[in-house]
Amino acid sequence: MAMDAAEIERLIKQGLPDAVVTIQDLRGDGDHYAAEVRSNAFKGKSRVQQHQLVYKALQGRMGGQLHALALQTAPLD
């Protein structure tokens, strides 16, 4: 079962409340997304640690309900 962009954004913002999230459905199939996530929680963290925080916010849905997510992360300015 595919996830919609609004659900992905909701989960990320639930896990990272200050996050600014932009989601793009890459194929229009609800299965392949690109996300840009900016959050103060990323300050001082490596790119891998930043991505881990986003994956944690997605509560285990990566690889199941959410097949593919091209992820870009950065701290808020």
PDB file of N, H, CA, C and O in Angstrom:
ATOM      1  N   MET A   1       0.842  -1.176   0.000  1.00  0.00           N
ATOM      2  CA  MET A   1       0.000   0.000   0.000  1.00  0.00           C
ATOM      3  C   MET A   1       0.890   1.243   0.000  1.00  0.00           C
ATOM      4  O   MET A   1       1.795   1.365   0.826  1.00  0.00           O
ATOM      5  N   ALA A   2       0.632   2.150  -0.918  1.00  0.00           N
ATOM      6  H   ALA A   2      -0.104   2.050  -1.588  1.00  0.00           H
ATOM      7  CA  ALA A   2       1.423   3.365  -1.059  1.00  0.00           C
ATOM      8  C   ALA A   2       1.021   4.405  -0.012  1.00  0.00           C
ATOM      9  O   ALA A   2      -0.075   4.360   0.546  1.00  0.00           O
ATOM     10  N   MET A   3       1.928   5.331   0.235  1.00  0.00           N
ATOM     11  H   MET A   3       2.818   5.367  -0.219  1.00  0.00           H
ATOM     12  CA  MET A   3       1.659   6.458   1.139  1.00  0.00           C
ATOM     13  C   MET A   3       1.474   7.710   0.299  1.00  0.00           C
ATOM     14  O   MET A   3       2.048   7.830  -0.784  1.00  0.00           O
ATOM     15  N   ASP A   4       0.672   8.639   0.798  1.00  0.00           N
ATOM     16  H   ASP A   4       0.206   8.541   1.677  1.00  0.00           H
ATOM     17  CA  ASP A   4       0.574   9.905   0.081  1.00  0.00           C
ATOM     18  C   ASP A   4       1.520  10.927   0.708  1.00  0.00           C
ATOM     19  O   ASP A   4       1.977  10.761   1.839  1.00  0.00           O
ATOM     20  N   ALA A   5       1.799  11.979  -0.046  1.00  0.00           N
ATOM     21  H   ALA A   5       1.427  12.113  -0.964  1.00  0.00           H
ATOM     22  CA  ALA A   5       2.765  12.991   0.379  1.00  0.00           C
ATOM     23  C   ALA A   5       2.362  13.638   1.698  1.00  0.00           C
ATOM     24  O   ALA A   5       3.222  13.924   2.532  1.00  0.00           O
ATOM     25  N   ALA A   6       1.079  13.871   1.897  1.00  0.00           N
ATOM     26  H   ALA A   6       0.380  13.638   1.220  1.00  0.00           H
ATOM     27  CA  ALA A   6       0.613  14.513   3.129  1.00  0.00           C
ATOM     28  C   ALA A   6       0.925  13.653   4.353  1.00  0.00           C
ATOM     29  O   ALA A   6       1.270  14.185   5.408  1.00  0.00           O
ATOM     30  N   GLU A   7       0.809  12.347   4.226  1.00  0.00           N
ATOM     31  H   GLU A   7       0.529  11.915   3.369  1.00  0.00           H
ATOM     32  CA  GLU A   7       1.105  11.441   5.339  1.00  0.00           C
ATOM     33  C   GLU A   7       2.607  11.438   5.642  1.00  0.00           C
ATOM     34  O   GLU A   7       3.001  11.423   6.808  1.00  0.00           O
ATOM     35  N   ILE A   8       3.432  11.454   4.618  1.00  0.00           N
ATOM     36  H   ILE A   8       3.111  11.466   3.671  1.00  0.00           H
ATOM     37  CA  ILE A   8       4.884  11.510   4.815  1.00  0.00           C
ATOM     38  C   ILE A   8       5.247  12.799   5.550  1.00  0.00           C
ATOM     39  O   ILE A   8       6.011  12.777   6.514  1.00  0.00           O
ATOM     40  N   GLU A   9       4.697  13.913   5.091  1.00  0.00           N
ATOM     41  H   GLU A   9       4.076  13.931   4.308  1.00  0.00           H
ATOM     42  CA  GLU A   9       4.967  15.205   5.733  1.00  0.00           C
ATOM     43  C   GLU A   9       4.479  15.207   7.178  1.00  0.00           C
ATOM     44  O   GLU A   9       5.181  15.700   8.061  1.00  0.00           O
ATOM     45  N   ARG A  10       3.299  14.669   7.432  1.00  0.00           N
ATOM     46  H   ARG A  10       2.729  14.269   6.715  1.00  0.00           H
ATOM     47  CA  ARG A  10       2.741  14.629   8.785  1.00  0.00           C
ATOM     48  C   ARG A  10       3.658  13.847   9.728  1.00  0.00           C
ATOM     49  O   ARG A  10       3.934  14.295  10.840  1.00  0.00           O
ATOM     50  N   LEU A  11       4.125  12.689   9.286  1.00  0.00           N
ATOM     51  H   LEU A  11       3.901  12.325   8.383  1.00  0.00           H
ATOM     52  CA  LEU A  11       4.990  11.865  10.117  1.00  0.00           C
ATOM     53  C   LEU A  11       6.325  12.558  10.415  1.00  0.00           C
ATOM     54  O   LEU A  11       6.816  12.525  11.543  1.00  0.00           O
ATOM     55  N   ILE A  12       6.900  13.184   9.388  1.00  0.00           N
ATOM     56  H   ILE A  12       6.501  13.212   8.471  1.00  0.00           H
ATOM     57  CA  ILE A  12       8.173  13.872   9.591  1.00  0.00           C
ATOM     58  C   ILE A  12       7.996  15.028  10.572  1.00  0.00           C
ATOM     59  O   ILE A  12       8.821  15.219  11.466  1.00  0.00           O
ATOM     60  N   LYS A  13       6.923  15.797  10.405  1.00  0.00           N
ATOM     61  H   LYS A  13       6.254  15.642   9.678  1.00  0.00           H
ATOM     62  CA  LYS A  13       6.687  16.936  11.302  1.00  0.00           C
ATOM     63  C   LYS A  13       6.317  16.475  12.715  1.00  0.00           C
ATOM     64  O   LYS A  13       6.575  17.184  13.688  1.00  0.00           O
ATOM     65  N   GLN A  14       5.729  15.317  12.823  1.00  0.00           N
ATOM     66  H   GLN A  14       5.519  14.742  12.033  1.00  0.00           H
ATOM     67  CA  GLN A  14       5.437  14.765  14.147  1.00  0.00           C
ATOM     68  C   GLN A  14       6.737  14.418  14.858  1.00  0.00           C
ATOM     69  O   GLN A  14       6.884  14.676  16.053  1.00  0.00           O
ATOM     70  N   GLY A  15       7.678  13.835  14.126  1.00  0.00           N
ATOM     71  H   GLY A  15       7.559  13.626  13.155  1.00  0.00           H
ATOM     72  CA  GLY A  15       8.966  13.448  14.714  1.00  0.00           C
ATOM     73  C   GLY A  15       9.947  14.601  14.855  1.00  0.00           C
ATOM     74  O   GLY A  15      10.795  14.596  15.747  1.00  0.00           O
ATOM     75  N   LEU A  16       9.830  15.589  13.974  1.00  0.00           N
ATOM     76  H   LEU A  16       9.141  15.593  13.250  1.00  0.00           H
ATOM     77  CA  LEU A  16      10.709  16.763  13.981  1.00  0.00           C
ATOM     78  C   LEU A  16       9.810  18.002  13.889  1.00  0.00           C
ATOM     79  O   LEU A  16       9.622  18.550  12.803  1.00  0.00           O
ATOM     80  N   PRO A  17       9.257  18.442  15.015  1.00  0.00           N
ATOM     81  CA  PRO A  17       8.212  19.473  15.005  1.00  0.00           C
ATOM     82  C   PRO A  17       8.571  20.793  14.325  1.00  0.00           C
ATOM     83  O   PRO A  17       7.683  21.475  13.815  1.00  0.00           O
ATOM     84  N   ASP A  18       9.853  21.170  14.307  1.00  0.00           N
ATOM     85  H   ASP A  18      10.575  20.615  14.722  1.00  0.00           H
ATOM     86  CA  ASP A  18      10.213  22.438  13.662  1.00  0.00           C
ATOM     87  C   ASP A  18      10.557  22.273  12.185  1.00  0.00           C
ATOM     88  O   ASP A  18      10.958  23.238  11.535  1.00  0.00           O
ATOM     89  N   ALA A  19      10.407  21.079  11.653  1.00  0.00           N
ATOM     90  H   ALA A  19      10.081  20.295  12.181  1.00  0.00           H
ATOM     91  CA  ALA A  19      10.840  20.781  10.287  1.00  0.00           C
ATOM     92  C   ALA A  19      10.057  21.568   9.243  1.00  0.00           C
ATOM     93  O   ALA A  19       8.849  21.773   9.353  1.00  0.00           O
ATOM     94  N   VAL A  20      10.794  21.997   8.234  1.00  0.00           N
ATOM     95  H   VAL A  20      11.776  21.831   8.145  1.00  0.00           H
ATOM     96  CA  VAL A  20      10.216  22.544   7.013  1.00  0.00           C
ATOM     97  C   VAL A  20      10.378  21.437   5.980  1.00  0.00           C
ATOM     98  O   VAL A  20      11.498  21.032   5.669  1.00  0.00           O
ATOM     99  N   VAL A  21       9.265  20.952   5.451  1.00  0.00           N
ATOM    100  H   VAL A  21       8.355  21.282   5.704  1.00  0.00           H
ATOM    101  CA  VAL A  21       9.276  19.751   4.615  1.00  0.00           C
ATOM    102  C   VAL A  21       8.678  20.059   3.245  1.00  0.00           C
ATOM    103  O   VAL A  21       7.610  20.662   3.142  1.00  0.00           O
ATOM    104  N   THR A  22       9.380  19.637   2.198  1.00  0.00           N
ATOM    105  H   THR A  22      10.247  19.147   2.282  1.00  0.00           H
ATOM    106  CA  THR A  22       8.865  19.715   0.834  1.00  0.00           C
ATOM    107  C   THR A  22       8.901  18.308   0.260  1.00  0.00           C
ATOM    108  O   THR A  22       9.949  17.662   0.245  1.00  0.00           O
ATOM    109  N   ILE A  23       7.755  17.838  -0.213  1.00  0.00           N
ATOM    110  H   ILE A  23       6.904  18.363  -0.200  1.00  0.00           H
ATOM    111  CA  ILE A  23       7.646  16.479  -0.765  1.00  0.00           C
ATOM    112  C   ILE A  23       7.270  16.580  -2.236  1.00  0.00           C
ATOM    113  O   ILE A  23       6.428  17.391  -2.622  1.00  0.00           O
ATOM    114  N   GLN A  24       7.904  15.746  -3.047  1.00  0.00           N
ATOM    115  H   GLN A  24       8.588  15.086  -2.734  1.00  0.00           H
ATOM    116  CA  GLN A  24       7.575  15.672  -4.475  1.00  0.00           C
ATOM    117  C   GLN A  24       7.362  14.205  -4.850  1.00  0.00           C
ATOM    118  O   GLN A  24       8.211  13.360  -4.563  1.00  0.00           O
ATOM    119  N   ASP A  25       6.239  13.904  -5.484  1.00  0.00           N
ATOM    120  H   ASP A  25       5.550  14.590  -5.717  1.00  0.00           H
ATOM    121  CA  ASP A  25       5.972  12.557  -5.988  1.00  0.00           C
ATOM    122  C   ASP A  25       6.670  12.435  -7.342  1.00  0.00           C
ATOM    123  O   ASP A  25       6.243  13.050  -8.319  1.00  0.00           O
ATOM    124  N   LEU A  26       7.732  11.649  -7.400  1.00  0.00           N
ATOM    125  H   LEU A  26       8.078  11.149  -6.606  1.00  0.00           H
ATOM    126  CA  LEU A  26       8.592  11.609  -8.581  1.00  0.00           C
ATOM    127  C   LEU A  26       7.951  10.942  -9.792  1.00  0.00           C
ATOM    128  O   LEU A  26       8.246  11.322 -10.926  1.00  0.00           O
ATOM    129  N   ARG A  27       7.087   9.961  -9.580  1.00  0.00           N
ATOM    130  H   ARG A  27       6.848   9.653  -8.659  1.00  0.00           H
ATOM    131  CA  ARG A  27       6.505   9.219 -10.698  1.00  0.00           C
ATOM    132  C   ARG A  27       4.990   9.341 -10.783  1.00  0.00           C
ATOM    133  O   ARG A  27       4.372   8.846 -11.725  1.00  0.00           O
ATOM    134  N   GLY A  28       4.403   9.996  -9.804  1.00  0.00           N
ATOM    135  H   GLY A  28       4.906  10.398  -9.038  1.00  0.00           H
ATOM    136  CA  GLY A  28       2.950  10.106  -9.785  1.00  0.00           C
ATOM    137  C   GLY A  28       2.266   8.819  -9.352  1.00  0.00           C
ATOM    138  O   GLY A  28       1.060   8.651  -9.534  1.00  0.00           O
ATOM    139  N   ASP A  29       3.057   7.902  -8.772  1.00  0.00           N
ATOM    140  H   ASP A  29       4.036   8.038  -8.625  1.00  0.00           H
ATOM    141  CA  ASP A  29       2.505   6.598  -8.398  1.00  0.00           C
ATOM    142  C   ASP A  29       2.319   6.436  -6.887  1.00  0.00           C
ATOM    143  O   ASP A  29       1.879   5.383  -6.425  1.00  0.00           O
ATOM    144  N   GLY A  30       2.657   7.490  -6.108  1.00  0.00           N
ATOM    145  H   GLY A  30       3.014   8.345  -6.483  1.00  0.00           H
ATOM    146  CA  GLY A  30       2.529   7.407  -4.665  1.00  0.00           C
ATOM    147  C   GLY A  30       3.503   6.437  -4.032  1.00  0.00           C
ATOM    148  O   GLY A  30       3.290   5.989  -2.905  1.00  0.00           O
ATOM    149  N   ASP A  31       4.566   6.106  -4.742  1.00  0.00           N
ATOM    150  H   ASP A  31       4.739   6.469  -5.657  1.00  0.00           H
ATOM    151  CA  ASP A  31       5.513   5.100  -4.272  1.00  0.00           C
ATOM    152  C   ASP A  31       6.967   5.579  -4.312  1.00  0.00           C
ATOM    153  O   ASP A  31       7.829   5.012  -3.640  1.00  0.00           O
ATOM    154  N   HIS A  32       7.234   6.615  -5.094  1.00  0.00           N
ATOM    155  H   HIS A  32       6.533   7.075  -5.640  1.00  0.00           H
ATOM    156  CA  HIS A  32       8.599   7.131  -5.247  1.00  0.00           C
ATOM    157  C   HIS A  32       8.580   8.636  -5.011  1.00  0.00           C
ATOM    158  O   HIS A  32       8.028   9.396  -5.807  1.00  0.00           O
ATOM    159  N   TYR A  33       9.190   9.052  -3.909  1.00  0.00           N
ATOM    160  H   TYR A  33       9.638   8.434  -3.263  1.00  0.00           H
ATOM    161  CA  TYR A  33       9.155  10.449  -3.506  1.00  0.00           C
ATOM    162  C   TYR A  33      10.550  11.028  -3.355  1.00  0.00           C
ATOM    163  O   TYR A  33      11.529  10.308  -3.156  1.00  0.00           O
ATOM    164  N   ALA A  34      10.613  12.350  -3.455  1.00  0.00           N
ATOM    165  H   ALA A  34       9.818  12.935  -3.617  1.00  0.00           H
ATOM    166  CA  ALA A  34      11.798  13.108  -3.057  1.00  0.00           C
ATOM    167  C   ALA A  34      11.334  14.029  -1.936  1.00  0.00           C
ATOM    168  O   ALA A  34      10.241  14.591  -1.996  1.00  0.00           O
ATOM    169  N   ALA A  35      12.164  14.180  -0.922  1.00  0.00           N
ATOM    170  H   ALA A  35      13.053  13.724  -0.873  1.00  0.00           H
ATOM    171  CA  ALA A  35      11.824  15.051   0.196  1.00  0.00           C
ATOM    172  C   ALA A  35      13.022  15.918   0.546  1.00  0.00           C
ATOM    173  O   ALA A  35      14.161  15.451   0.582  1.00  0.00           O
ATOM    174  N   GLU A  36      12.740  17.189   0.803  1.00  0.00           N
ATOM    175  H   GLU A  36      11.815  17.568   0.774  1.00  0.00           H
ATOM    176  CA  GLU A  36      13.729  18.083   1.376  1.00  0.00           C
ATOM    177  C   GLU A  36      13.235  18.400   2.776  1.00  0.00           C
ATOM    178  O   GLU A  36      12.109  18.862   2.957  1.00  0.00           O
ATOM    179  N   VAL A  37      14.083  18.149   3.763  1.00  0.00           N
ATOM    180  H   VAL A  37      14.998  17.773   3.615  1.00  0.00           H
ATOM    181  CA  VAL A  37      13.714  18.355   5.162  1.00  0.00           C
ATOM    182  C   VAL A  37      14.773  19.234   5.808  1.00  0.00           C
ATOM    183  O   VAL A  37      15.966  18.932   5.771  1.00  0.00           O
ATOM    184  N   ARG A  38      14.310  20.326   6.402  1.00  0.00           N
ATOM    185  H   ARG A  38      13.341  20.572   6.432  1.00  0.00           H
ATOM    186  CA  ARG A  38      15.201  21.237   7.117  1.00  0.00           C
ATOM    187  C   ARG A  38      14.722  21.318   8.556  1.00  0.00           C
ATOM    188  O   ARG A  38      13.529  21.496   8.805  1.00  0.00           O
ATOM    189  N   SER A  39      15.648  21.186   9.514  1.00  0.00           N
ATOM    190  H   SER A  39      16.617  21.041   9.312  1.00  0.00           H
ATOM    191  CA  SER A  39      15.281  21.196  10.923  1.00  0.00           C
ATOM    192  C   SER A  39      16.476  21.597  11.771  1.00  0.00           C
ATOM    193  O   SER A  39      17.617  21.274  11.441  1.00  0.00           O
ATOM    194  N   ASN A  40      16.214  22.299  12.860  1.00  0.00           N
ATOM    195  H   ASN A  40      15.287  22.561  13.128  1.00  0.00           H
ATOM    196  CA  ASN A  40      17.281  22.626  13.808  1.00  0.00           C
ATOM    197  C   ASN A  40      17.856  21.368  14.454  1.00  0.00           C
ATOM    198  O   ASN A  40      18.986  21.389  14.943  1.00  0.00           O
ATOM    199  N   ALA A  41      17.101  20.282  14.464  1.00  0.00           N
ATOM    200  H   ALA A  41      16.183  20.265  14.068  1.00  0.00           H
ATOM    201  CA  ALA A  41      17.584  19.017  15.035  1.00  0.00           C
ATOM    202  C   ALA A  41      18.797  18.486  14.275  1.00  0.00           C
ATOM    203  O   ALA A  41      19.520  17.636  14.794  1.00  0.00           O
ATOM    204  N   PHE A  42      19.031  18.972  13.056  1.00  0.00           N
ATOM    205  H   PHE A  42      18.443  19.662  12.635  1.00  0.00           H
ATOM    206  CA  PHE A  42      20.141  18.496  12.238  1.00  0.00           C
ATOM    207  C   PHE A  42      21.455  19.211  12.533  1.00  0.00           C
ATOM    208  O   PHE A  42      22.508  18.771  12.072  1.00  0.00           O
ATOM    209  N   LYS A  43      21.415  20.300  13.289  1.00  0.00           N
ATOM    210  H   LYS A  43      20.560  20.657  13.664  1.00  0.00           H
ATOM    211  CA  LYS A  43      22.640  21.055  13.551  1.00  0.00           C
ATOM    212  C   LYS A  43      23.667  20.176  14.263  1.00  0.00           C
ATOM    213  O   LYS A  43      23.367  19.520  15.260  1.00  0.00           O
ATOM    214  N   GLY A  44      24.890  20.182  13.719  1.00  0.00           N
ATOM    215  H   GLY A  44      25.133  20.715  12.908  1.00  0.00           H
ATOM    216  CA  GLY A  44      25.981  19.426  14.315  1.00  0.00           C
ATOM    217  C   GLY A  44      25.947  17.938  14.023  1.00  0.00           C
ATOM    218  O   GLY A  44      26.778  17.188  14.534  1.00  0.00           O
ATOM    219  N   LYS A  45      25.000  17.503  13.212  1.00  0.00           N
ATOM    220  H   LYS A  45      24.325  18.113  12.797  1.00  0.00           H
ATOM    221  CA  LYS A  45      24.876  16.076  12.889  1.00  0.00           C
ATOM    222  C   LYS A  45      25.390  15.818  11.474  1.00  0.00           C
ATOM    223  O   LYS A  45      25.288  16.673  10.595  1.00  0.00           O
ATOM    224  N   SER A  46      25.940  14.629  11.275  1.00  0.00           N
ATOM    225  H   SER A  46      26.022  13.934  11.989  1.00  0.00           H
ATOM    226  CA  SER A  46      26.380  14.235   9.936  1.00  0.00           C
ATOM    227  C   SER A  46      25.157  13.996   9.049  1.00  0.00           C
ATOM    228  O   SER A  46      24.035  13.876   9.542  1.00  0.00           O
ATOM    229  N   ARG A  47      25.383  13.930   7.764  1.00  0.00           N
ATOM    230  H   ARG A  47      26.294  14.027   7.364  1.00  0.00           H
ATOM    231  CA  ARG A  47      24.288  13.672   6.816  1.00  0.00           C
ATOM    232  C   ARG A  47      23.612  12.338   7.154  1.00  0.00           C
ATOM    233  O   ARG A  47      22.386  12.244   7.104  1.00  0.00           O
ATOM    234  N   VAL A  48      24.379  11.327   7.490  1.00  0.00           N
ATOM    235  H   VAL A  48      25.375  11.404   7.530  1.00  0.00           H
ATOM    236  CA  VAL A  48      23.814  10.023   7.849  1.00  0.00           C
ATOM    237  C   VAL A  48      22.935  10.152   9.092  1.00  0.00           C
ATOM    238  O   VAL A  48      21.836   9.599   9.129  1.00  0.00           O
ATOM    239  N   GLN A  49      23.401  10.867  10.097  1.00  0.00           N
ATOM    240  H   GLN A  49      24.294  11.316  10.067  1.00  0.00           H
ATOM    241  CA  GLN A  49      22.603  11.060  11.315  1.00  0.00           C
ATOM    242  C   GLN A  49      21.318  11.832  11.025  1.00  0.00           C
ATOM    243  O   GLN A  49      20.268  11.537  11.595  1.00  0.00           O
ATOM    244  N   GLN A  50      21.406  12.818  10.141  1.00  0.00           N
ATOM    245  H   GLN A  50      22.259  13.058   9.678  1.00  0.00           H
ATOM    246  CA  GLN A  50      20.219  13.577   9.751  1.00  0.00           C
ATOM    247  C   GLN A  50      19.187  12.655   9.093  1.00  0.00           C
ATOM    248  O   GLN A  50      18.002  12.701   9.423  1.00  0.00           O
ATOM    249  N   HIS A  51      19.647  11.829   8.172  1.00  0.00           N
ATOM    250  H   HIS A  51      20.610  11.791   7.905  1.00  0.00           H
ATOM    251  CA  HIS A  51      18.745  10.902   7.481  1.00  0.00           C
ATOM    252  C   HIS A  51      18.149   9.902   8.467  1.00  0.00           C
ATOM    253  O   HIS A  51      16.975   9.545   8.359  1.00  0.00           O
ATOM    254  N   GLN A  52      18.949   9.453   9.420  1.00  0.00           N
ATOM    255  H   GLN A  52      19.903   9.742   9.507  1.00  0.00           H
ATOM    256  CA  GLN A  52      18.442   8.522  10.429  1.00  0.00           C
ATOM    257  C   GLN A  52      17.305   9.141  11.236  1.00  0.00           C
ATOM    258  O   GLN A  52      16.343   8.453  11.578  1.00  0.00           O
ATOM    259  N   LEU A  53      17.404  10.426  11.540  1.00  0.00           N
ATOM    260  H   LEU A  53      18.185  10.985  11.262  1.00  0.00           H
ATOM    261  CA  LEU A  53      16.331  11.110  12.263  1.00  0.00           C
ATOM    262  C   LEU A  53      15.035  11.128  11.437  1.00  0.00           C
ATOM    263  O   LEU A  53      13.944  10.941  11.975  1.00  0.00           O
ATOM    264  N   VAL A  54      15.173  11.354  10.134  1.00  0.00           N
ATOM    265  H   VAL A  54      16.059  11.506   9.697  1.00  0.00           H
ATOM    266  CA  VAL A  54      13.982  11.349   9.262  1.00  0.00           C
ATOM    267  C   VAL A  54      13.397   9.939   9.190  1.00  0.00           C
ATOM    268  O   VAL A  54      12.183   9.770   9.303  1.00  0.00           O
ATOM    269  N   TYR A  55      14.240   8.931   9.004  1.00  0.00           N
ATOM    270  H   TYR A  55      15.226   9.069   8.912  1.00  0.00           H
ATOM    271  CA  TYR A  55      13.752   7.552   8.938  1.00  0.00           C
ATOM    272  C   TYR A  55      13.058   7.148  10.237  1.00  0.00           C
ATOM    273  O   TYR A  55      12.048   6.444  10.212  1.00  0.00           O
ATOM    274  N   LYS A  56      13.597   7.592  11.365  1.00  0.00           N
ATOM    275  H   LYS A  56      14.417   8.164  11.385  1.00  0.00           H
ATOM    276  CA  LYS A  56      12.964   7.305  12.650  1.00  0.00           C
ATOM    277  C   LYS A  56      11.582   7.946  12.710  1.00  0.00           C
ATOM    278  O   LYS A  56      10.631   7.339  13.202  1.00  0.00           O
ATOM    279  N   ALA A  57      11.475   9.167  12.210  1.00  0.00           N
ATOM    280  H   ALA A  57      12.248   9.660  11.810  1.00  0.00           H
ATOM    281  CA  ALA A  57      10.178   9.864  12.194  1.00  0.00           C
ATOM    282  C   ALA A  57       9.163   9.130  11.319  1.00  0.00           C
ATOM    283  O   ALA A  57       7.959   9.219  11.561  1.00  0.00           O
ATOM    284  N   LEU A  58       9.637   8.409  10.308  1.00  0.00           N
ATOM    285  H   LEU A  58      10.615   8.337  10.111  1.00  0.00           H
ATOM    286  CA  LEU A  58       8.733   7.671   9.414  1.00  0.00           C
ATOM    287  C   LEU A  58       8.260   6.348  10.024  1.00  0.00           C
ATOM    288  O   LEU A  58       7.492   5.615   9.401  1.00  0.00           O
ATOM    289  N   GLN A  59       8.713   6.051  11.221  1.00  0.00           N
ATOM    290  H   GLN A  59       9.337   6.646  11.727  1.00  0.00           H
ATOM    291  CA  GLN A  59       8.200   4.945  12.030  1.00  0.00           C
ATOM    292  C   GLN A  59       8.193   3.586  11.307  1.00  0.00           C
ATOM    293  O   GLN A  59       7.202   2.856  11.348  1.00  0.00           O
ATOM    294  N   GLY A  60       9.299   3.265  10.655  1.00  0.00           N
ATOM    295  H   GLY A  60      10.104   3.857  10.621  1.00  0.00           H
ATOM    296  CA  GLY A  60       9.436   1.944  10.046  1.00  0.00           C
ATOM    297  C   GLY A  60       8.722   1.743   8.722  1.00  0.00           C
ATOM    298  O   GLY A  60       8.648   0.617   8.231  1.00  0.00           O
ATOM    299  N   ARG A  61       8.202   2.796   8.141  1.00  0.00           N
ATOM    300  H   ARG A  61       8.263   3.711   8.541  1.00  0.00           H
ATOM    301  CA  ARG A  61       7.474   2.651   6.878  1.00  0.00           C
ATOM    302  C   ARG A  61       8.383   2.592   5.652  1.00  0.00           C
ATOM    303  O   ARG A  61       7.947   2.171   4.580  1.00  0.00           O
ATOM    304  N   MET A  62       9.654   3.014   5.800  1.00  0.00           N
ATOM    305  H   MET A  62      10.008   3.357   6.671  1.00  0.00           H
ATOM    306  CA  MET A  62      10.594   2.936   4.675  1.00  0.00           C
ATOM    307  C   MET A  62      10.782   1.478   4.277  1.00  0.00           C
ATOM    308  O   MET A  62      10.997   0.609   5.122  1.00  0.00           O
ATOM    309  N   GLY A  63      10.697   1.229   2.975  1.00  0.00           N
ATOM    310  H   GLY A  63      10.522   1.935   2.289  1.00  0.00           H
ATOM    311  CA  GLY A  63      10.876  -0.123   2.464  1.00  0.00           C
ATOM    312  C   GLY A  63       9.600  -0.941   2.493  1.00  0.00           C
ATOM    313  O   GLY A  63       9.555  -2.028   1.919  1.00  0.00           O
ATOM    314  N   GLY A  64       8.573  -0.448   3.142  1.00  0.00           N
ATOM    315  H   GLY A  64       8.610   0.435   3.609  1.00  0.00           H
ATOM    316  CA  GLY A  64       7.276  -1.122   3.184  1.00  0.00           C
ATOM    317  C   GLY A  64       6.260  -0.268   2.458  1.00  0.00           C
ATOM    318  O   GLY A  64       6.164  -0.304   1.231  1.00  0.00           O
ATOM    319  N   GLN A  65       5.494   0.510   3.230  1.00  0.00           N
ATOM    320  H   GLN A  65       5.572   0.540   4.226  1.00  0.00           H
ATOM    321  CA  GLN A  65       4.512   1.417   2.631  1.00  0.00           C
ATOM    322  C   GLN A  65       5.171   2.468   1.753  1.00  0.00           C
ATOM    323  O   GLN A  65       4.599   2.906   0.755  1.00  0.00           O
ATOM    324  N   LEU A  66       6.375   2.865   2.132  1.00  0.00           N
ATOM    325  H   LEU A  66       6.840   2.509   2.942  1.00  0.00           H
ATOM    326  CA  LEU A  66       7.114   3.875   1.375  1.00  0.00           C
ATOM    327  C   LEU A  66       8.294   3.186   0.702  1.00  0.00           C
ATOM    328  O   LEU A  66       9.281   2.838   1.350  1.00  0.00           O
ATOM    329  N   HIS A  67       8.174   2.998  -0.596  1.00  0.00           N
ATOM    330  H   HIS A  67       7.371   3.280  -1.122  1.00  0.00           H
ATOM    331  CA  HIS A  67       9.153   2.208  -1.334  1.00  0.00           C
ATOM    332  C   HIS A  67      10.476   2.952  -1.534  1.00  0.00           C
ATOM    333  O   HIS A  67      11.547   2.391  -1.299  1.00  0.00           O
ATOM    334  N   ALA A  68      10.401   4.221  -1.968  1.00  0.00           N
ATOM    335  H   ALA A  68       9.532   4.677  -2.159  1.00  0.00           H
ATOM    336  CA  ALA A  68      11.627   4.946  -2.290  1.00  0.00           C
ATOM    337  C   ALA A  68      11.487   6.409  -1.886  1.00  0.00           C
ATOM    338  O   ALA A  68      10.475   7.054  -2.163  1.00  0.00           O
ATOM    339  N   LEU A  69      12.529   6.921  -1.223  1.00  0.00           N
ATOM    340  H   LEU A  69      13.351   6.398  -0.998  1.00  0.00           H
ATOM    341  CA  LEU A  69      12.538   8.313  -0.800  1.00  0.00           C
ATOM    342  C   LEU A  69      13.926   8.889  -1.028  1.00  0.00           C
ATOM    343  O   LEU A  69      14.878   8.534  -0.333  1.00  0.00           O
ATOM    344  N   ALA A  70      14.034   9.784  -2.014  1.00  0.00           N
ATOM    345  H   ALA A  70      13.261  10.072  -2.579  1.00  0.00           H
ATOM    346  CA  ALA A  70      15.283  10.527  -2.241  1.00  0.00           C
ATOM    347  C   ALA A  70      15.264  11.662  -1.232  1.00  0.00           C
ATOM    348  O   ALA A  70      14.369  12.507  -1.260  1.00  0.00           O
ATOM    349  N   LEU A  71      16.239  11.685  -0.347  1.00  0.00           N
ATOM    350  H   LEU A  71      16.966  10.998  -0.324  1.00  0.00           H
ATOM    351  CA  LEU A  71      16.189  12.566   0.806  1.00  0.00           C
ATOM    352  C   LEU A  71      17.325  13.587   0.789  1.00  0.00           C
ATOM    353  O   LEU A  71      18.492  13.238   0.608  1.00  0.00           O
ATOM    354  N   GLN A  72      16.964  14.845   0.979  1.00  0.00           N
ATOM    355  H   GLN A  72      16.016  15.129   1.126  1.00  0.00           H
ATOM    356  CA  GLN A  72      17.938  15.921   1.182  1.00  0.00           C
ATOM    357  C   GLN A  72      17.624  16.553   2.522  1.00  0.00           C
ATOM    358  O   GLN A  72      16.474  16.896   2.793  1.00  0.00           O
ATOM    359  N   THR A  73      18.628  16.710   3.358  1.00  0.00           N
ATOM    360  H   THR A  73      19.563  16.431   3.138  1.00  0.00           H
ATOM    361  CA  THR A  73      18.418  17.284   4.684  1.00  0.00           C
ATOM    362  C   THR A  73      19.416  18.413   4.912  1.00  0.00           C
ATOM    363  O   THR A  73      20.506  18.428   4.341  1.00  0.00           O
ATOM    364  N   ALA A  74      19.017  19.356   5.761  1.00  0.00           N
ATOM    365  H   ALA A  74      18.132  19.344   6.225  1.00  0.00           H
ATOM    366  CA  ALA A  74      19.886  20.455   6.144  1.00  0.00           C
ATOM    367  C   ALA A  74      19.328  21.125   7.382  1.00  0.00           C
ATOM    368  O   ALA A  74      18.120  21.086   7.615  1.00  0.00           O
ATOM    369  N   PRO A  75      20.196  21.745   8.187  1.00  0.00           N
ATOM    370  CA  PRO A  75      19.692  22.528   9.320  1.00  0.00           C
ATOM    371  C   PRO A  75      18.944  23.761   8.812  1.00  0.00           C
ATOM    372  O   PRO A  75      19.176  24.229   7.698  1.00  0.00           O
ATOM    373  N   LEU A  76      18.047  24.275   9.647  1.00  0.00           N
ATOM    374  H   LEU A  76      17.858  23.894  10.553  1.00  0.00           H
ATOM    375  CA  LEU A  76      17.401  25.541   9.329  1.00  0.00           C
ATOM    376  C   LEU A  76      18.436  26.647   9.397  1.00  0.00           C
ATOM    377  O   LEU A  76      19.396  26.550  10.162  1.00  0.00           O
ATOM    378  N   ASP A  77      18.258  27.682   8.619  1.00  0.00           N
ATOM    379  H   ASP A  77      17.479  27.760   7.997  1.00  0.00           H
ATOM    380  CA  ASP A  77      19.189  28.819   8.636  1.00  0.00           C
ATOM    381  C   ASP A  77      19.039  29.649   9.875  1.00  0.00           C
ATOM    382  O   ASP A  77      19.747  30.642  10.042  1.00  0.00           O
TER     383      ASP A  77
END
